Amino acid sequence: MSRLVVVSNRVAIPGEDRAGGLAVALQAALSERGGVWFGWSGKSVRGRSGELHEQRDGDIRYVTVDLDRADLDAYYNGFSNRTLWPLLHFRLDLVDYDRATREGYRRVNALFADSLAPLLREDDTVWVHDYHLIPLAAMLRERGIGCRIGFFLHVPVPSADLLMAMPDHQLLMSTLYAYDLLGFQTRRDCDRFQSYVRLYGGGRIVGTDVLEAPGGRRFRTGAFPISIDTAHIARQAAAAVNKPAVRALRTSLSGRMMAIGVDRLDYSKGLPERFHGFERYLQRHPGQKGSLTYLQIAPVSRGDVGEYQLLRNQLEQIAGHINGAHAAPDWTPLRYVNRNFPHPTLTGFYRGARVGLVTPLRDGMNLVAKEYVAAQDPQDPGVLVLSLLAGAALEMKEALQVNPHDLDGVADAIATAATMPLAQRRERWQAMYEYLRLHDIHAWRRDYLQALESA
């Protein structure tokens, strides 16, 4: 088995508290084969970017690079999160077309290539993650690197017409042709990318998931829906029932049912629409009023970006309006919390919620949907209300699927979930849980690496 080299914007350094599901899967792959995890150090330094740091843990080397403030602003806060993020989430109205940040993005990717190339061997397998690093393989090829390189995009792919609305779109998107395998979350994303290559990217489709670049180089694409550590989350949620925070939440509900939403504070998550959908539920189903409390946990992200500050203010206003209009002396309909909770505590919250609300306007996958299902009590499971526009909807057919823009539809789905008979809840939950048990995060990374090695 060849050595594995993982490249991502951030690196899960041993001892740091970054043990999400993806980090666990990548650590497992690196432990099996030995290898390198390379990326940004998380530090912004004064002066010049480029200082390398290294530490070892068994057969894994963790190599990180510092970025100076100007490079970080252009590459990460600028082009990655103000240009690519809204574009890839279908929000052309929010795309920042600043050429200076595009140049900074190119410069940092070139720095990564310069730092990584000397560490690579001819028989390595390199796995690059996400939209921050689109041009990396092309830059490594320019530096003489010939080993197998794969890419996985964690976010959605918009339609070809939206992608071509980005100035110099071909300059960026054609760098993806240097990879051997491009992995996407869903078949839908894969097909959209292939349409772009055919219509605007100068390439052609020559076989099932085989594409040819203008120069004749061939590469593969495929759908690899990311997942969770299903068994681990089920155990964690069962154990979390007795955690003080979980017990305190249960007590505070005074016997009422709970609906839960857990999302990073981001405009792609559809939180204003979800709040309005919950308000419509209170209006359309007055007989259920007072029986259900909705808890929305939304930790602040990218708090220094204007769009996110506006979103936070908007949500506070809507929450205040809903509670002002519908609360009773002993009941607050909507609890809105802007803070992080430890992951084990969150799984305990999921387990205690009769309704899971996952209604993004657009999402590559959405692992909260999968975690909510994995965390349920098999004897008394809750019901998932899931946006049709999340990648997870293509796998989780037994959820109550909704259009997040259709407030009446969201309202009625909440009411249906809150009153669904136990036998029906169990049947829906069982089907989703069995699927997630078979298609967990470890199956995902094995499937991807197997496809990359045979590409």
Secondary structure, DSSP 8 states (H G I E B T S, - for coil): ---EEEEEEE---TTSS---HHHHHHHHHHHHH-EEEEEEEEEEESS-S--EEEEEETTEEEEEEEEEHHHHIIIIIIIIIIIIHHHHTT-GGG----HHHHHHHHHHHHHHHHHHGGG--TT-EEEEESGGGTTHHHHHHHTT--SEEEEE--S----HHHHTTSTTHHHHHGGGGGSSEEEESSHHHHHHHHHHHHHTSS-EEEETTEEE-TTS-EEEEEE------HHHHHHHHHHHTTSHHHHHHHHHTTT-EEEEEE--S-GGG-HHHHHHHHHHHHHH-GGGTTSEEEEEE----STTSHHHHHHHHHHHHHHHHHHHHH-BTTB-SEEEE-S---HHHHHHHHHT-SEEEE--SSBS--HHHHHHHHTS-TTS--EEEEETTBGGGGT-TTSEEE-TT-HHHHHHHHHHHHH--HHHHHHHHHHHHHHHHHS-HHHHHHHHHHHHHT-
